[in-house]
Amino acid sequence: TPGRDRVDRTGRTFDDFKALPLEDQVRVVQGDSVEGFSTNENDILSLHVVARAFQIYLLKKHASPKATVIWFDVVEQACGSRALFEAIFGILLLDRGVEFDDWEGMERSCLEPGERRCRVFYCDAMKSNQESEAERNHEQLRRILPKGRSDFDKLSAYDVATCCCHVNSYPSANRGGQSPFELLGGLLPQSLFDELGLARLDPDSVILKPYLMEHAVEQ
């Protein structure tokens, strides 16, 4: 990216992540971006709660570190406390996209100035397989918003929340017939669901096809 400042990732590499105690590694949330057309001004920030197979999708300005930090602030405020945010999103593993360059902004609490709400780690360059769970879960989103056919600038925040509800309400055989919403248990507070517009759907009403977002997908 032109004009991109070099990011000092000392202490935040994938090796540093792997050196964490196992109980920290297993609560990792993997962050990634899903993109529409190369000309789109918006993309989708995806936060994947690996242990519960739960995806959070958020519409944001493409390649903007500031937009990412703003969403983290929204989520922390919706959680209601730094401690609850830390309990859920305390360990983040991100790719090296420019949107994740501001680790200081992501790590600092907006509710308790001077305190840290999470720890940010980065995958090695060109090693997206290090967050393979997030990549795999994008397959569900891509059933609704196929690559190369989806105009993300035609999506509203409500549209993205709708996609999120459908993907997380889908029961999967490899998860014992449970949906991510069911696997989540009480991990995320209702206040966060309310803020992001998320609710569990009846499995029979789940749609993972482009016609769910037909206004944004080239048929």
C-alpha beads as a LAMMPS data file, in Angstrom:
LAMMPS data file: protein, C-alpha beads

219 atoms
218 bonds

1 atom types
1 bond types

-500.0 500.0 xlo xhi
-500.0 500.0 ylo yhi
-500.0 500.0 zlo zhi

Masses

1 110.0

Atoms # bond

1 1 1 0.000 0.000 0.000
2 1 1 1.498 3.352 -1.018
3 1 1 2.465 5.574 1.877
4 1 1 1.953 2.783 4.376
5 1 1 4.037 3.150 7.508
6 1 1 6.116 0.216 8.614
7 1 1 4.498 -1.620 11.519
8 1 1 6.696 -2.803 14.371
9 1 1 5.308 -6.250 15.206
10 1 1 7.921 -7.103 17.835
11 1 1 6.293 -9.359 20.422
12 1 1 3.233 -9.776 18.194
13 1 1 4.367 -12.362 15.645
14 1 1 2.843 -15.771 14.987
15 1 1 5.713 -17.323 16.960
16 1 1 4.787 -15.080 19.889
17 1 1 1.193 -16.271 19.586
18 1 1 2.289 -19.923 19.565
19 1 1 4.347 -19.245 22.709
20 1 1 1.215 -18.272 24.654
21 1 1 -0.197 -20.719 27.202
22 1 1 -2.622 -23.147 25.571
23 1 1 -5.605 -21.695 27.445
24 1 1 -4.909 -18.357 25.743
25 1 1 -4.379 -19.893 22.309
26 1 1 -7.721 -21.714 22.398
27 1 1 -9.671 -18.518 23.043
28 1 1 -8.246 -16.811 19.976
29 1 1 -10.428 -14.638 17.775
30 1 1 -9.168 -14.539 14.180
31 1 1 -9.641 -11.307 12.254
32 1 1 -9.791 -10.989 8.496
33 1 1 -11.408 -8.960 5.718
34 1 1 -13.736 -10.240 3.021
35 1 1 -13.666 -8.173 -0.153
36 1 1 -16.126 -7.470 -2.927
37 1 1 -15.085 -5.879 -6.214
38 1 1 -11.556 -4.443 -6.318
39 1 1 -13.124 -1.013 -6.885
40 1 1 -15.369 -1.205 -3.795
41 1 1 -14.901 1.393 -1.071
42 1 1 -16.271 -1.006 1.563
43 1 1 -15.378 -4.491 2.680
44 1 1 -16.452 -6.755 5.536
45 1 1 -14.449 -7.097 8.721
46 1 1 -14.810 -10.641 9.994
47 1 1 -14.072 -11.627 13.585
48 1 1 -14.131 -15.382 14.081
49 1 1 -14.535 -16.789 17.594
50 1 1 -12.728 -20.040 16.789
51 1 1 -13.756 -22.175 19.782
52 1 1 -17.455 -21.522 19.080
53 1 1 -17.239 -21.321 15.253
54 1 1 -19.041 -17.964 15.538
55 1 1 -18.537 -15.211 12.973
56 1 1 -19.113 -11.495 13.454
57 1 1 -19.372 -9.538 10.179
58 1 1 -19.044 -5.758 10.149
59 1 1 -19.254 -3.431 7.138
60 1 1 -16.323 -1.045 7.041
61 1 1 -14.288 1.249 4.829
62 1 1 -11.784 -0.775 2.812
63 1 1 -8.120 -0.750 3.912
64 1 1 -8.791 1.635 6.800
65 1 1 -7.033 0.969 10.131
66 1 1 -9.162 3.726 11.676
67 1 1 -12.415 2.022 10.642
68 1 1 -11.221 -1.201 12.296
69 1 1 -10.412 0.568 15.566
70 1 1 -13.813 2.306 15.530
71 1 1 -15.542 -1.072 15.299
72 1 1 -13.478 -2.408 18.211
73 1 1 -14.611 0.619 20.227
74 1 1 -18.254 -0.037 19.305
75 1 1 -17.934 -3.677 20.357
76 1 1 -16.236 -2.826 23.651
77 1 1 -18.919 -0.255 24.458
78 1 1 -21.655 -2.770 23.602
79 1 1 -20.009 -5.323 25.908
80 1 1 -20.334 -2.729 28.642
81 1 1 -16.927 -3.243 30.202
82 1 1 -13.292 -3.663 29.295
83 1 1 -13.205 -6.888 31.311
84 1 1 -15.990 -8.506 29.280
85 1 1 -14.431 -7.426 25.984
86 1 1 -11.131 -8.923 27.179
87 1 1 -12.824 -12.174 28.190
88 1 1 -14.224 -12.623 24.671
89 1 1 -11.793 -10.826 22.343
90 1 1 -8.671 -10.781 24.519
91 1 1 -6.433 -12.695 22.087
92 1 1 -6.584 -11.570 18.453
93 1 1 -4.788 -13.209 15.537
94 1 1 -4.887 -11.020 12.433
95 1 1 -3.465 -11.072 8.946
96 1 1 -1.105 -8.349 7.785
97 1 1 -3.654 -6.338 5.852
98 1 1 -3.332 -2.577 6.174
99 1 1 -6.677 -2.443 8.015
100 1 1 -4.995 -4.134 11.000
101 1 1 -1.886 -1.912 11.110
102 1 1 -2.935 0.090 14.188
103 1 1 -2.395 -2.495 16.922
104 1 1 -2.121 0.251 19.525
105 1 1 -5.586 1.529 18.630
106 1 1 -7.035 -1.980 18.681
107 1 1 -5.414 -2.871 22.000
108 1 1 -6.259 0.255 23.992
109 1 1 -9.525 0.333 25.901
110 1 1 -11.964 3.133 25.059
111 1 1 -13.836 2.579 28.335
112 1 1 -10.768 2.626 30.600
113 1 1 -8.176 5.000 29.111
114 1 1 -4.645 3.770 29.653
115 1 1 -5.749 0.127 30.003
116 1 1 -5.384 -2.677 27.463
117 1 1 -8.479 -4.550 26.287
118 1 1 -6.789 -7.211 24.140
119 1 1 -3.506 -8.485 22.746
120 1 1 -2.902 -8.405 18.996
121 1 1 -0.826 -11.002 17.142
122 1 1 -0.155 -11.288 13.415
123 1 1 0.092 -14.214 11.031
124 1 1 3.348 -14.510 9.129
125 1 1 3.401 -12.755 5.757
126 1 1 1.514 -14.680 3.036
127 1 1 0.457 -17.374 5.519
128 1 1 -3.317 -17.047 5.659
129 1 1 -3.452 -20.793 6.482
130 1 1 -2.364 -19.805 10.008
131 1 1 -5.938 -18.626 10.508
132 1 1 -7.530 -21.386 8.461
133 1 1 -10.671 -21.521 10.621
134 1 1 -11.598 -17.962 9.636
135 1 1 -10.814 -18.667 5.984
136 1 1 -12.986 -21.790 6.052
137 1 1 -15.901 -19.963 7.609
138 1 1 -15.829 -17.420 4.811
139 1 1 -17.019 -20.229 2.541
140 1 1 -20.456 -19.879 4.151
141 1 1 -20.512 -16.116 3.561
142 1 1 -19.329 -16.643 -0.016
143 1 1 -22.386 -18.805 -0.677
144 1 1 -24.398 -15.618 -0.169
145 1 1 -21.850 -13.139 -1.586
146 1 1 -19.878 -15.022 -4.269
147 1 1 -16.396 -13.795 -5.069
148 1 1 -16.238 -11.719 -8.251
149 1 1 -20.022 -11.186 -8.371
150 1 1 -20.734 -9.176 -5.224
151 1 1 -20.816 -5.379 -5.019
152 1 1 -20.098 -4.602 -1.365
153 1 1 -20.871 -0.904 -1.885
154 1 1 -24.514 -1.954 -2.331
155 1 1 -24.570 -3.550 1.116
156 1 1 -25.858 -1.746 4.192
157 1 1 -24.795 -2.489 7.762
158 1 1 -28.213 -4.160 8.124
159 1 1 -27.504 -6.395 5.099
160 1 1 -24.208 -7.528 6.613
161 1 1 -25.916 -8.243 9.951
162 1 1 -28.515 -10.295 8.055
163 1 1 -25.768 -12.379 6.410
164 1 1 -24.220 -12.829 9.841
165 1 1 -27.497 -14.137 11.301
166 1 1 -27.959 -16.660 8.494
167 1 1 -24.383 -17.983 8.612
168 1 1 -24.426 -18.367 12.403
169 1 1 -27.852 -20.032 12.431
170 1 1 -26.781 -22.752 10.003
171 1 1 -26.532 -26.161 11.731
172 1 1 -23.526 -28.172 10.629
173 1 1 -22.984 -31.926 10.760
174 1 1 -19.324 -31.543 11.714
175 1 1 -20.463 -29.585 14.789
176 1 1 -22.897 -32.273 15.923
177 1 1 -25.802 -30.682 14.095
178 1 1 -25.463 -27.467 16.068
179 1 1 -25.307 -23.919 14.756
180 1 1 -22.673 -21.413 15.927
181 1 1 -25.418 -19.586 17.824
182 1 1 -26.013 -22.774 19.837
183 1 1 -22.295 -23.407 20.347
184 1 1 -21.887 -19.871 21.620
185 1 1 -23.786 -20.585 24.818
186 1 1 -23.791 -17.381 26.853
187 1 1 -20.361 -16.168 25.741
188 1 1 -21.554 -12.969 24.054
189 1 1 -23.851 -10.564 25.915
190 1 1 -27.319 -9.730 24.586
191 1 1 -26.281 -6.064 24.517
192 1 1 -23.735 -6.910 21.792
193 1 1 -26.342 -8.791 19.735
194 1 1 -28.670 -5.809 20.056
195 1 1 -25.984 -3.320 19.007
196 1 1 -24.945 -5.381 15.973
197 1 1 -28.458 -6.474 15.009
198 1 1 -27.822 -10.206 15.480
199 1 1 -30.415 -12.844 16.312
200 1 1 -30.648 -16.586 15.869
201 1 1 -32.925 -17.755 13.054
202 1 1 -34.988 -20.887 12.790
203 1 1 -32.841 -23.435 10.882
204 1 1 -35.604 -23.861 8.281
205 1 1 -35.434 -20.174 7.388
206 1 1 -31.645 -20.071 6.883
207 1 1 -30.676 -19.031 3.342
208 1 1 -27.078 -19.378 2.149
209 1 1 -27.691 -18.401 -1.465
210 1 1 -27.010 -15.249 -3.498
211 1 1 -30.718 -14.361 -3.750
212 1 1 -30.622 -13.423 -0.046
213 1 1 -28.639 -10.325 -1.170
214 1 1 -29.788 -10.199 -4.787
215 1 1 -29.556 -6.387 -4.900
216 1 1 -25.771 -6.675 -4.379
217 1 1 -24.957 -9.811 -6.409
218 1 1 -24.662 -10.043 -10.168
219 1 1 -26.971 -12.910 -11.110

Bonds

1 1 1 2
2 1 2 3
3 1 3 4
4 1 4 5
5 1 5 6
6 1 6 7
7 1 7 8
8 1 8 9
9 1 9 10
10 1 10 11
11 1 11 12
12 1 12 13
13 1 13 14
14 1 14 15
15 1 15 16
16 1 16 17
17 1 17 18
18 1 18 19
19 1 19 20
20 1 20 21
21 1 21 22
22 1 22 23
23 1 23 24
24 1 24 25
25 1 25 26
26 1 26 27
27 1 27 28
28 1 28 29
29 1 29 30
30 1 30 31
31 1 31 32
32 1 32 33
33 1 33 34
34 1 34 35
35 1 35 36
36 1 36 37
37 1 37 38
38 1 38 39
39 1 39 40
40 1 40 41
41 1 41 42
42 1 42 43
43 1 43 44
44 1 44 45
45 1 45 46
46 1 46 47
47 1 47 48
48 1 48 49
49 1 49 50
50 1 50 51
51 1 51 52
52 1 52 53
53 1 53 54
54 1 54 55
55 1 55 56
56 1 56 57
57 1 57 58
58 1 58 59
59 1 59 60
60 1 60 61
61 1 61 62
62 1 62 63
63 1 63 64
64 1 64 65
65 1 65 66
66 1 66 67
67 1 67 68
68 1 68 69
69 1 69 70
70 1 70 71
71 1 71 72
72 1 72 73
73 1 73 74
74 1 74 75
75 1 75 76
76 1 76 77
77 1 77 78
78 1 78 79
79 1 79 80
80 1 80 81
81 1 81 82
82 1 82 83
83 1 83 84
84 1 84 85
85 1 85 86
86 1 86 87
87 1 87 88
88 1 88 89
89 1 89 90
90 1 90 91
91 1 91 92
92 1 92 93
93 1 93 94
94 1 94 95
95 1 95 96
96 1 96 97
97 1 97 98
98 1 98 99
99 1 99 100
100 1 100 101
101 1 101 102
102 1 102 103
103 1 103 104
104 1 104 105
105 1 105 106
106 1 106 107
107 1 107 108
108 1 108 109
109 1 109 110
110 1 110 111
111 1 111 112
112 1 112 113
113 1 113 114
114 1 114 115
115 1 115 116
116 1 116 117
117 1 117 118
118 1 118 119
119 1 119 120
120 1 120 121
121 1 121 122
122 1 122 123
123 1 123 124
124 1 124 125
125 1 125 126
126 1 126 127
127 1 127 128
128 1 128 129
129 1 129 130
130 1 130 131
131 1 131 132
132 1 132 133
133 1 133 134
134 1 134 135
135 1 135 136
136 1 136 137
137 1 137 138
138 1 138 139
139 1 139 140
140 1 140 141
141 1 141 142
142 1 142 143
143 1 143 144
144 1 144 145
145 1 145 146
146 1 146 147
147 1 147 148
148 1 148 149
149 1 149 150
150 1 150 151
151 1 151 152
152 1 152 153
153 1 153 154
154 1 154 155
155 1 155 156
156 1 156 157
157 1 157 158
158 1 158 159
159 1 159 160
160 1 160 161
161 1 161 162
162 1 162 163
163 1 163 164
164 1 164 165
165 1 165 166
166 1 166 167
167 1 167 168
168 1 168 169
169 1 169 170
170 1 170 171
171 1 171 172
172 1 172 173
173 1 173 174
174 1 174 175
175 1 175 176
176 1 176 177
177 1 177 178
178 1 178 179
179 1 179 180
180 1 180 181
181 1 181 182
182 1 182 183
183 1 183 184
184 1 184 185
185 1 185 186
186 1 186 187
187 1 187 188
188 1 188 189
189 1 189 190
190 1 190 191
191 1 191 192
192 1 192 193
193 1 193 194
194 1 194 195
195 1 195 196
196 1 196 197
197 1 197 198
198 1 198 199
199 1 199 200
200 1 200 201
201 1 201 202
202 1 202 203
203 1 203 204
204 1 204 205
205 1 205 206
206 1 206 207
207 1 207 208
208 1 208 209
209 1 209 210
210 1 210 211
211 1 211 212
212 1 212 213
213 1 213 214
214 1 214 215
215 1 215 216
216 1 216 217
217 1 217 218
218 1 218 219
